Amino acid sequence: MSEMYTMTITLNVLNHLGVNLYSNIPSVLSEVVANSWDADAMSVEINIDSENKTITIVDDGNGMTPEEVNEHYLSVGYAKREGNNHVSPVFHRRYMGRKGIGKLSMFSMAKTIDVITRKNGVVSSFRMEVDDITRAISGDSNTYHPKNLGIVADDDLPSNGTKIILTNLKKNISAATPNYIRKRIARRFSVIGNEYCFSVKVNGEPITITDRNFCAKAEYIWCYGDGDQSPESSSQAVKKVRRENVVSVGDRDYRVQGWIGTMASTTDLKDSDENLNRIVLIVRGKVGQEDVLSELSEGGLHTKYLMGEIHADFFDEDDQEDMATSGRKEYRKDDPRYEALLQFLKEELRQIKHDWTEFRNEDGLEKAIGINPRIKDWYDSLSPDDQKAARGLFGKVNQIVEDDTKRREILRYGLMAFEKLRYSHQLRLLDTLDANNVEALGSIITGFDDIEASLYYQIVKSRIEIIQYFQTLVDENDKERAIQEHLFNHLWLLDPSWERAEQTEFMERRMETALRQISDKLTQEEREGRLDIGYRMTAGKHVVIELKRAGRIVTFSELSSQVMKYKSALEKVLREAGMPLTYEFVVVLGKPINGDDGIENRQLISDMLYHLRCRIVYYDELINNAYRAYQEYIEKSSHSQRLVQILEELSDDNTE
């Protein structure tokens, strides 16, 4: 007579703990693997047949007699740890399962489940159909009788062990490649490997701890307990910190194991469709809760780089109340053990935040030096207080910038900003400086010189770029337009000491009126020969600038006559305003006066115009003289200023 197999289950339990409980294949297979662990299996083999759309799991565990199938396996809610039955009979493993409901997870993935099991030479085999179970328990009875498959000859079945075949799958397994499954099962268990006499293979390939690939790129790791639980990454971390691992719950102390790590980049936490930015809770060697980081409500940039794995076996003590929720995916948040662990982790994350900031600051300096070795010389030249601030700057860059190309750009702007802040700080020191302390005063002034040189260098670089643009212009008309466009707002083209025009709205209105009156009296030929005229005030001096057209030849008589008119008008305005007669006239020409380019003629004209406070500047000379002055500064500075060299090299995309 064939064996009668009986399952007693309600439709609500089937839906809540089976059909609707699990959403992915790895989590379902993990429940099967956990049952194999509890059954003292040394080997579990999972075979995924995408072509035939079947999944087969075979273990060499204790197997089951027909009585055990009925009394244990098919008994939903069976108390596995009743009485003294707290460990497995052969290897004395602490059971992962507690209420015998993990098997229901298979119903969320397959509509047909065949179970073949052998113990002491006796084979039991049966088939469970989800549709049949649903029909049976939706009637008057909650009893379902799986179909007896009779005696099954199966070469794959060990002398003792269990084979489960999942067919009529609900989920598409084409994406569930062996590598995908191997990695995700590896991440759900900490007891796979020779150390635990527990081997799990997927399509013939053993799962190893390296399959977890949890923190191979971890930059820093905080370890709890005697073991890291992350040996695959222990040699990769730049820094490892050993932390206390005691969690107090009332008058009892428990110890946790595991690690929390931070990655060098947030992208290291992205693994195809899985986000590893979490802290996994492991209980009795198996994932008990996928993430507790989200429960901690801890802010801070460091949490975006963080992941971890905490082993808390005290969550599942045999002599204490079961604290898992009915879905078995997380734990009751009001349980004192859960509250105590969360408090422990909150305090740890605060410490990790402090450590992470310090580590990043230290490594930030090293990374900056790696990008440009000259930064070390610059850093060594700073005072201890300024070095501390600089480490903070490099640390901030290291915290927020992951790409080396972007890091170069941010470092360049960061160094310039640092020098400006340092300059401001030095100015405040002057207010408290003892006037008799000449040595200290000299030291601060020297600091100003260095800072000003580095900042002025950046200004000079931009000016040379403008000059080089002028040098590319060949056509006289192009030069006219370019100089007319830039000269009045960039007086440094005429004189490097003329940094910028000062705000003189009152004088500008007066002078514009006076110059317009003079212009109205010019002859047609004189007006056509002029390109532009303007007034500026710079360095405490009033300046009238007239641009002649590049092709215009001006006579000395014509020029001196015009300058005399400007001189008369300007002095009248200054006297009326009660201002000192400090002024200069600059005439920009394209051709030599009187058409004579001889040195003697130039010198003679220069001497005569000197008494009128006027000087001549030629288009080409203007450009070449400005370039020569600034280029000499660049060459001199590049040999004497550390920061100048650093900024120059950081702005060069080709620098390695």
SULHU-V834087 format. One record per residue. N is the residue number from 1. RES is the residue in one letter. SS is DSSP state (@ for helix, = for strand, . for the rest). PHI is phi in whole degrees, 0 to 359 (999 if undefined). D_LAST is the distance of its C-alpha to the last C-alpha in whole Angstrom. Layout:
# SULHU-V834087
n->(N;N)
res->(RES;RES)
ss->(SS;SS)
phi->(PHI;PHI)
d_last->(D_LAST;D_LAST)
This chain:
# SULHU-V834087
n->(1;2;3;4;5;6;7;8;9;10;11;12;13;14;15;16;17;18;19;20;21;22;23;24;25;26;27;28;29;30;31;32;33;34;35;36;37;38;39;40;41;42;43;44;45;46;47;48;49;50;51;52;53;54;55;56;57;58;59;60;61;62;63;64;65;66;67;68;69;70;71;72;73;74;75;76;77;78;79;80;81;82;83;84;85;86;87;88;89;90;91;92;93;94;95;96;97;98;99;100;101;102;103;104;105;106;107;108;109;110;111;112;113;114;115;116;117;118;119;120;121;122;123;124;125;126;127;128;129;130;131;132;133;134;135;136;137;138;139;140;141;142;143;144;145;146;147;148;149;150;151;152;153;154;155;156;157;158;159;160;161;162;163;164;165;166;167;168;169;170;171;172;173;174;175;176;177;178;179;180;181;182;183;184;185;186;187;188;189;190;191;192;193;194;195;196;197;198;199;200;201;202;203;204;205;206;207;208;209;210;211;212;213;214;215;216;217;218;219;220;221;222;223;224;225;226;227;228;229;230;231;232;233;234;235;236;237;238;239;240;241;242;243;244;245;246;247;248;249;250;251;252;253;254;255;256;257;258;259;260;261;262;263;264;265;266;267;268;269;270;271;272;273;274;275;276;277;278;279;280;281;282;283;284;285;286;287;288;289;290;291;292;293;294;295;296;297;298;299;300;301;302;303;304;305;306;307;308;309;310;311;312;313;314;315;316;317;318;319;320;321;322;323;324;325;326;327;328;329;330;331;332;333;334;335;336;337;338;339;340;341;342;343;344;345;346;347;348;349;350;351;352;353;354;355;356;357;358;359;360;361;362;363;364;365;366;367;368;369;370;371;372;373;374;375;376;377;378;379;380;381;382;383;384;385;386;387;388;389;390;391;392;393;394;395;396;397;398;399;400;401;402;403;404;405;406;407;408;409;410;411;412;413;414;415;416;417;418;419;420;421;422;423;424;425;426;427;428;429;430;431;432;433;434;435;436;437;438;439;440;441;442;443;444;445;446;447;448;449;450;451;452;453;454;455;456;457;458;459;460;461;462;463;464;465;466;467;468;469;470;471;472;473;474;475;476;477;478;479;480;481;482;483;484;485;486;487;488;489;490;491;492;493;494;495;496;497;498;499;500;501;502;503;504;505;506;507;508;509;510;511;512;513;514;515;516;517;518;519;520;521;522;523;524;525;526;527;528;529;530;531;532;533;534;535;536;537;538;539;540;541;542;543;544;545;546;547;548;549;550;551;552;553;554;555;556;557;558;559;560;561;562;563;564;565;566;567;568;569;570;571;572;573;574;575;576;577;578;579;580;581;582;583;584;585;586;587;588;589;590;591;592;593;594;595;596;597;598;599;600;601;602;603;604;605;606;607;608;609;610;611;612;613;614;615;616;617;618;619;620;621;622;623;624;625;626;627;628;629;630;631;632;633;634;635;636;637;638;639;640;641;642;643;644;645;646;647;648;649;650;651;652;653;654;655;656)
res->(M;S;E;M;Y;T;M;T;I;T;L;N;V;L;N;H;L;G;V;N;L;Y;S;N;I;P;S;V;L;S;E;V;V;A;N;S;W;D;A;D;A;M;S;V;E;I;N;I;D;S;E;N;K;T;I;T;I;V;D;D;G;N;G;M;T;P;E;E;V;N;E;H;Y;L;S;V;G;Y;A;K;R;E;G;N;N;H;V;S;P;V;F;H;R;R;Y;M;G;R;K;G;I;G;K;L;S;M;F;S;M;A;K;T;I;D;V;I;T;R;K;N;G;V;V;S;S;F;R;M;E;V;D;D;I;T;R;A;I;S;G;D;S;N;T;Y;H;P;K;N;L;G;I;V;A;D;D;D;L;P;S;N;G;T;K;I;I;L;T;N;L;K;K;N;I;S;A;A;T;P;N;Y;I;R;K;R;I;A;R;R;F;S;V;I;G;N;E;Y;C;F;S;V;K;V;N;G;E;P;I;T;I;T;D;R;N;F;C;A;K;A;E;Y;I;W;C;Y;G;D;G;D;Q;S;P;E;S;S;S;Q;A;V;K;K;V;R;R;E;N;V;V;S;V;G;D;R;D;Y;R;V;Q;G;W;I;G;T;M;A;S;T;T;D;L;K;D;S;D;E;N;L;N;R;I;V;L;I;V;R;G;K;V;G;Q;E;D;V;L;S;E;L;S;E;G;G;L;H;T;K;Y;L;M;G;E;I;H;A;D;F;F;D;E;D;D;Q;E;D;M;A;T;S;G;R;K;E;Y;R;K;D;D;P;R;Y;E;A;L;L;Q;F;L;K;E;E;L;R;Q;I;K;H;D;W;T;E;F;R;N;E;D;G;L;E;K;A;I;G;I;N;P;R;I;K;D;W;Y;D;S;L;S;P;D;D;Q;K;A;A;R;G;L;F;G;K;V;N;Q;I;V;E;D;D;T;K;R;R;E;I;L;R;Y;G;L;M;A;F;E;K;L;R;Y;S;H;Q;L;R;L;L;D;T;L;D;A;N;N;V;E;A;L;G;S;I;I;T;G;F;D;D;I;E;A;S;L;Y;Y;Q;I;V;K;S;R;I;E;I;I;Q;Y;F;Q;T;L;V;D;E;N;D;K;E;R;A;I;Q;E;H;L;F;N;H;L;W;L;L;D;P;S;W;E;R;A;E;Q;T;E;F;M;E;R;R;M;E;T;A;L;R;Q;I;S;D;K;L;T;Q;E;E;R;E;G;R;L;D;I;G;Y;R;M;T;A;G;K;H;V;V;I;E;L;K;R;A;G;R;I;V;T;F;S;E;L;S;S;Q;V;M;K;Y;K;S;A;L;E;K;V;L;R;E;A;G;M;P;L;T;Y;E;F;V;V;V;L;G;K;P;I;N;G;D;D;G;I;E;N;R;Q;L;I;S;D;M;L;Y;H;L;R;C;R;I;V;Y;Y;D;E;L;I;N;N;A;Y;R;A;Y;Q;E;Y;I;E;K;S;S;H;S;Q;R;L;V;Q;I;L;E;E;L;S;D;D;N;T;E)
ss->(.;.;.;.;.;.;=;=;.;.;@;@;@;@;@;@;@;@;@;.;.;.;.;.;@;@;@;@;@;@;@;@;@;@;@;@;@;@;.;.;.;.;=;=;=;=;=;=;=;.;.;.;.;=;=;=;=;=;=;.;.;.;.;.;.;@;@;@;@;@;@;@;@;.;=;.;.;.;.;.;.;.;.;.;.;.;=;.;.;.;.;.;.;=;.;.;.;.;.;.;.;@;@;@;@;@;@;@;.;=;=;=;=;=;=;=;=;=;=;.;.;=;=;=;=;=;=;=;=;@;@;@;@;@;@;@;@;.;.;.;.;.;=;=;.;.;=;=;.;.;.;.;.;.;.;.;.;.;.;.;=;=;=;=;=;=;=;=;=;.;.;.;.;.;.;.;.;@;@;@;@;@;@;@;@;@;@;@;=;.;.;.;=;@;@;@;.;=;=;=;=;=;.;.;=;=;.;.;@;@;@;@;.;.;.;.;.;=;=;=;=;=;=;=;.;.;.;.;.;.;.;.;.;.;.;.;.;.;=;=;=;=;=;.;.;=;=;=;=;.;.;=;=;=;=;.;=;=;=;=;=;=;=;.;.;@;@;@;@;=;=;.;.;=;=;.;.;.;=;=;=;=;=;.;.;=;=;=;=;.;.;.;@;@;@;@;.;.;.;.;@;@;@;@;@;=;=;=;=;=;=;.;@;@;@;@;.;.;.;.;.;.;.;=;.;.;.;.;.;.;=;.;.;.;.;@;@;@;@;@;@;@;@;@;@;@;@;@;@;@;@;@;@;@;@;@;@;@;@;@;@;@;@;@;@;@;@;@;@;@;@;.;.;@;@;@;@;@;@;@;.;.;.;@;@;@;@;@;@;@;@;@;@;@;@;@;@;@;@;@;.;.;.;@;@;@;@;@;@;@;@;@;@;@;@;@;@;@;@;@;@;@;@;@;@;@;@;@;@;@;@;@;.;.;.;.;.;@;@;@;@;@;@;@;@;@;@;@;@;@;@;@;@;@;@;@;@;@;@;@;@;@;@;@;@;@;@;@;@;@;@;.;.;.;.;@;@;@;@;@;@;@;@;@;@;@;@;@;@;.;@;@;@;.;.;.;.;.;.;.;.;.;.;.;@;@;@;@;@;@;@;@;@;@;@;@;@;@;@;@;.;.;.;@;@;@;@;@;@;=;=;=;=;=;=;=;=;=;.;.;=;=;=;=;=;=;=;=;.;.;.;.;.;.;.;@;@;@;@;@;@;@;@;@;@;@;@;@;@;@;@;@;@;@;@;@;.;.;.;.;.;.;=;=;=;=;=;=;=;.;.;.;@;@;@;.;.;.;@;@;@;@;@;@;@;@;@;@;@;@;.;.;.;=;=;=;=;=;@;@;@;@;@;@;@;@;@;@;@;@;@;@;@;@;@;@;@;@;@;@;.;@;@;@;@;@;@;@;@;@;.;.;.;.;.;.)
phi->(999;285;290;264;258;229;241;249;202;265;297;297;294;300;290;284;252;235;303;253;274;250;250;219;294;302;292;293;297;295;294;291;298;298;295;294;301;296;272;66;291;260;219;231;241;250;238;254;251;293;294;267;57;225;231;239;235;235;232;251;284;291;72;220;278;305;294;291;300;289;279;247;295;271;264;288;94;300;279;294;257;294;63;264;275;254;225;289;290;266;264;56;282;285;300;280;282;227;237;66;247;300;298;294;301;298;291;280;245;227;273;234;229;258;238;235;222;231;214;54;83;263;258;238;213;203;235;244;245;300;297;292;298;298;294;294;273;273;271;281;241;263;260;232;250;301;284;282;272;76;282;246;271;219;291;284;281;295;300;231;158;221;236;236;241;255;228;51;290;275;254;285;258;296;276;276;292;305;297;299;293;300;296;282;289;302;283;262;224;244;243;267;139;300;302;251;53;218;250;234;242;237;50;85;259;294;279;237;293;290;295;295;48;290;219;298;256;298;273;227;228;252;254;236;85;285;250;286;60;212;298;293;240;299;274;271;293;290;222;233;237;268;243;294;232;267;245;263;236;63;263;247;251;240;241;256;236;125;198;229;232;241;270;288;218;295;293;291;265;260;229;50;265;246;261;266;283;196;242;275;257;254;231;56;83;225;301;259;213;296;202;246;299;295;277;273;52;266;272;109;301;299;293;285;254;253;206;189;213;247;261;231;294;290;288;224;281;296;268;237;297;294;256;285;288;298;282;63;256;203;239;295;287;269;286;304;293;293;298;294;294;299;296;301;291;299;294;293;293;295;292;297;301;297;298;300;297;296;297;294;297;296;289;298;297;297;292;296;295;297;285;214;301;295;299;297;297;298;297;296;280;280;289;305;295;291;296;298;296;295;300;298;297;296;295;298;299;293;284;254;242;254;273;296;296;292;299;301;295;294;298;300;292;295;295;296;296;299;294;295;294;295;299;298;296;296;298;295;296;299;294;253;284;288;299;278;272;298;297;294;299;299;296;291;298;300;298;300;302;297;293;299;298;291;286;295;303;296;297;300;303;292;292;298;298;294;298;298;296;301;294;281;277;254;293;297;294;295;296;304;297;294;291;299;289;257;297;293;260;226;295;297;293;272;204;303;280;272;292;201;288;270;285;227;299;298;294;298;296;296;290;299;295;294;293;294;296;292;297;295;265;289;285;301;295;293;294;290;280;266;268;193;215;203;241;219;238;211;53;75;240;271;233;249;242;240;257;266;296;302;267;278;260;255;275;296;299;298;293;296;297;294;297;300;296;298;297;296;294;293;295;297;296;294;295;298;273;68;252;296;274;252;208;205;247;235;246;260;242;261;239;294;297;63;73;255;263;292;297;296;294;297;295;298;294;298;294;289;286;302;289;265;58;230;223;258;230;264;312;293;295;305;291;291;295;296;297;297;296;283;294;298;296;300;297;292;293;294;262;244;245;300;295;303;294;298;298;299;287;292;276;264;296;271;288;270)
d_last->(82;78;76;76;73;73;70;71;69;69;67;65;64;63;61;59;58;58;58;56;54;51;48;46;47;45;47;50;49;48;52;53;51;52;56;55;54;57;59;57;56;53;52;51;50;49;50;48;50;49;51;54;53;54;52;54;54;55;56;58;59;62;63;66;70;72;73;69;68;71;71;67;65;67;68;65;65;66;65;64;64;67;69;68;66;62;60;60;63;61;58;59;56;56;57;54;57;59;61;61;60;56;58;59;55;56;58;55;53;56;60;61;61;62;63;64;64;66;67;70;71;71;69;69;68;68;66;65;65;64;66;69;68;68;71;73;72;72;76;78;77;73;74;72;73;70;71;72;70;73;72;69;68;64;63;59;61;61;64;63;61;60;59;58;58;56;58;58;55;54;50;48;47;45;42;43;41;41;38;38;41;40;37;39;42;40;39;43;44;43;46;45;44;46;46;48;50;49;48;47;46;45;46;46;43;43;41;39;37;34;35;35;31;32;29;27;24;25;23;27;30;33;36;40;43;43;41;37;38;35;34;32;29;30;28;25;25;23;26;30;33;37;39;43;44;48;49;52;55;58;59;57;54;52;48;46;43;39;36;34;30;27;25;21;21;24;24;24;28;28;30;32;35;35;33;33;32;36;38;40;43;45;48;50;47;47;45;48;46;43;41;42;39;41;44;42;41;38;36;33;29;29;32;29;27;30;32;35;38;41;44;47;50;53;53;55;57;61;63;61;62;59;57;55;56;58;55;54;50;50;52;54;53;56;56;56;53;51;51;50;47;46;46;45;42;42;42;39;37;37;36;33;32;32;30;28;27;27;25;22;22;22;19;17;17;15;13;12;12;9;7;8;11;13;14;16;18;19;20;22;24;25;28;29;30;27;25;27;26;22;22;24;22;19;21;22;19;18;22;21;18;17;14;10;10;13;13;10;13;16;14;15;18;19;18;20;23;23;24;27;28;28;30;32;33;34;36;38;38;40;43;44;43;46;47;48;45;43;40;39;39;37;35;34;35;32;30;31;29;26;26;27;25;22;24;25;22;21;25;24;21;23;26;24;23;27;28;26;28;31;30;30;34;36;39;41;42;38;38;41;40;36;38;40;38;36;38;40;37;35;37;34;34;38;37;34;36;37;35;37;40;42;44;48;49;53;52;51;54;56;54;53;57;58;56;57;60;59;58;61;63;61;62;61;59;57;56;55;53;51;48;47;48;47;48;45;45;42;42;46;47;48;47;48;46;48;46;48;47;45;48;51;52;54;57;57;60;59;56;57;60;57;56;59;60;56;57;60;59;56;59;61;59;57;61;62;59;60;56;56;55;52;50;49;49;46;47;44;46;45;47;49;52;55;53;53;49;51;49;53;53;50;51;55;54;51;54;56;54;53;56;55;52;50;48;46;43;42;40;38;38;37;34;33;34;32;29;30;30;27;25;26;26;22;22;24;22;19;20;22;20;18;17;17;14;13;14;13;9;9;11;9;8;6;4;0)
